[in-house]
Amino acid sequence: MKLYVIGAAVVVAAMYSTAVNAQSLKQKEYVAKQDAAVAELMPHLKQECGTDIPVKFDWSNPPKPEELNHDAASYCGNYVWGVKQICSSSPVGKDTVKQKIKNVTCGFGKRSVTLKDGTLEFKVDIDSPGNDAYFALEWLQNNL
């Protein structure tokens, strides 16, 4: 059984490595810039919520080359704003976030919010109408 697990891990790592190596310089620079900007969201989240909540971007569904002018970190920041609002709204909100959210992941896909096993996952759709921050806030208010 261990050999199957190790073999599967090697295959996944090789596929990820191939995808990363296939990126253009422009794509690699975009990812590095966006990852750095997303990391800057964590101290602000900690300040509002009183706990360390790691924030990262999931690049498994990257933007198309023509979408590289969009600021992925800004979209993620809009969703993180919703979490900060919950924390600042009341002690109950802050305690709920501390208990239920252990990390935040943003990524591209159909706009959605899910919470599973302490991971709050936001999917960003550049073409979605409306305000992502309020979309996230409403979801959090109704589902935490």
N, C-alpha and C positions, 0 to 999 in steps of 0.2 A: 504494500500500500504506500509506503514512504517513497518508493521509487517512482510511482505514478504521480504523486504530489510534486516531487522534485522535478520530474520530467515536464509536468504541466507548467511549473514556475519558469523553467528554462525556456520553454516555447513562448510564453507570454513575454518574458524579458526580451527575447530575440525579436518578437514582433514589434514591441515598443521601441527598441533600439533602431530597427529598420525604419519605422515611421519617423522618429526623431532625425535620423540621418538623411531622410528623404526631404526634409524641410529645406526651403531656400534660406539664404542668409537673412532676408527680410523677415521671414516667418520666425526664425530663431531669435532675432533681435526683438521682435514684437512680443514673443512669449516671455523673454527675460525682463523686458520693461514692465509688462503687465504683472508678472509674478512679484516683482519688487514693489509695485504700487499696491497690490493686494496685501502684501505683508505689512504695509503701513496702516492697514485698517485695524490690526490687532490691538495696538495700544489704546486707540480710541474706544474700541469695544470693551476692553478691560476697564477703562476709566468709568464708563457708564454702568457696566454690569458687575464690577467688583470681582471678576474671575477671568482667568486666562481661557480664551476660546480661540484656538487656532483657526485661521482663515486661509484657504488655499483655492487655487483654480484648477479644475480638472480639464486637461487638454485632450481627453480621449475623443472629443468631437470638436476639433478646432474650426475656427472661422475659415471661410473660403478666402483665397488670396485677395479678392476684391473687397473683402470686409475688414481687412487689416487696418483700415483707417478708423475703425470704431474702438473706443476705449473700454475694453473688457473690464478693467478694474473699476471704472466708474459705474458700469452696470452692476457689478458685484457690490460696490459701495452703497448703491441705492437699496439693495436688499439688506445689507448689514445695518443700514439706517433704521430699518424696521425693527430689528432686534434691539438696537440702542433705545428706540422709543419705548419698547415694552419695558426695558430695564428702568428707564427714567420715569415711567408713568406712575409706578407705585412700588412699595416694598414687596407686595405680592408678585408683581410682574418680574421684579429683579430676582426674587427667590425661585420663581418658576423657571426662568431662563437658566439659573445656576443648576437647578435639578435636572432639567431636560435636555439642554444643549451642551454638548461636549466639544463639538467642532463644527465649522461651517465650510461647505464646499460649494463653489460656484462653477458653472460650466455652460456651454452653449447647448441649446436644444429648444424644444417647445417650452414656452414660459410656464414654469411650475415651481411649487415649493413642496418638499416632502421632509418628514422627520422620521428617521428610523435608527434605532439603537444609539441615540445621542448625536447622530449626524444630521444636521440641518442642511439640506441640499437645495440650492437655487439653480434653476435653469434659466438662462438668459436667451431671449429671442429678440434679436435686433429689430425685427419687423413688428413686434407686438405693439398694439396701440395702448395708450394709457401710461400711467406712471408706475414704474416698477416698485418704487419705495412704498407707495400706498397699497399696491397689490400684495407685497410682502407683509406689511403691517396688518392688513385685514386678515390675511391667512393666519398669521401668528395669533392675533386676538381670538380667532375662532377655533384654533386647533391646539393651542398649548394648554 
